[in-house]
Amino acid sequence: MPTQLIRILGTALTALTGVICNAALAAEVNVYSSRQEALIKPLLDRFSEQTGTKINLVTGKGDALLTRLRSEGMNSPADILLTVDAGRLYRAEEAGVLQSVSSELLMSEVPGHLRDPDGQWYALSVRARAIVYAKDRVDPAELSTYEALTDSTWEGKVCIRSSGNIYNQSLIAGMIATEGEAAAESFATGLVANFARPPQGGDRDQIKAVAAGQCDVAIVNSYYLGGMINSGDAEQQAAAAKVGIFWPNQDGRGTHVNVSGAGVTKSAKNTANAVKLIEFLANDESQRWYAETNNEYPVRDGIPVSEVLAAWGTFKADEVPVSELGRLNADAVKVMDRAGWR
């Protein structure tokens, strides 16, 4: 065979191999997710069915996944980081493990206050931090704002998680953003004075404590109550039946909300398909699934929600940019420390 022909065939074979490799690479997306597998995998499977793209899922705690991404650096196989709380998304951005991506669909589907200004992450669901109260001991007419829980009326009657919980850190960060640091510290100090017990356990434990009479009110993420209502555990259902839910600050800034969200990693090898997956998670079908399965709220209006959420009614949400919850996290922790919130 002539040398020139061999060279031509060799060049063609190399090019073909590159095309095949690139095609194989493009048909795959690697996801690091702090969401439980049951709360995300059905959506990922649906994306695979529709696009033929293989999804490789790694789940773990949010902080652990961020540590892993930082350790792996540009060698990380991850294309997407999917996590909960704007505080964690901001930490990932500050750690330099995410990249800015531009998507007309995401820009139109995700409201501006629910995404990073530089496009490093986008919210995929909204969670509200509400007040739950004992139906047999509290008249909801007595409730109004988060700040009102610092009144002496509630002395020894408030349950909430520890200051180490990022949901509470974001609550205080939101107050700093809208009301100022002094007001946030006054709230934290007053709330600590009204604790029924030292902070312990998760949000479900706070709901159980209200039901058991250990406190009269608690501040929790609403989807935990939804999960208890829909639980197959009779004890959780019974506890949930004893409490009501109240949306605070409706005559002012609105109820504090936070997000779950996702960003494309700086190390991504499948950037285009990673963006397509995030766009899929923001579409109507996925937003309905979030609302029905995890009792979280869609990122925009007009998406049907679960029967449980519909029964709770609509509420005014605080529209402070959730990126501020991350930016002000360190200040919030200092405020809580000074208030003696442990």
Buried (B, 14 or more C-beta within 10 A) or exposed (E): EEEEEEEEEEEEEEEEEEEEEEEEEBBBBBBBBBBEEEBBBEBBEBBBEEBEBBBEBEBBEBEEBBEBBEEBEEEBBBBBBBBBBBBBBBBBBBEEBBBBBEBEBBEEBBBEBBBBEEBBBBBBBBBBBBBBBBBEEBEEEBBBBBBBBBEEEBEEBBBBBBBEBBBBBBBBBBBBBBBEBEEBBBBBBBBBBBBBEEBEBBBBBBBBBBBEEBBBBBBBBBBBBBBBBBBEEEEBEEBBEBBBBBBBBBEBBBBBBBBBBBBBBBBBBBBEBBBBBBBBBBBEEBBBBBBBBBBBBBBBEEBEBBEBBEEBEEBEBBBBBBBBBBBBBEBBBEBBEEBEBE
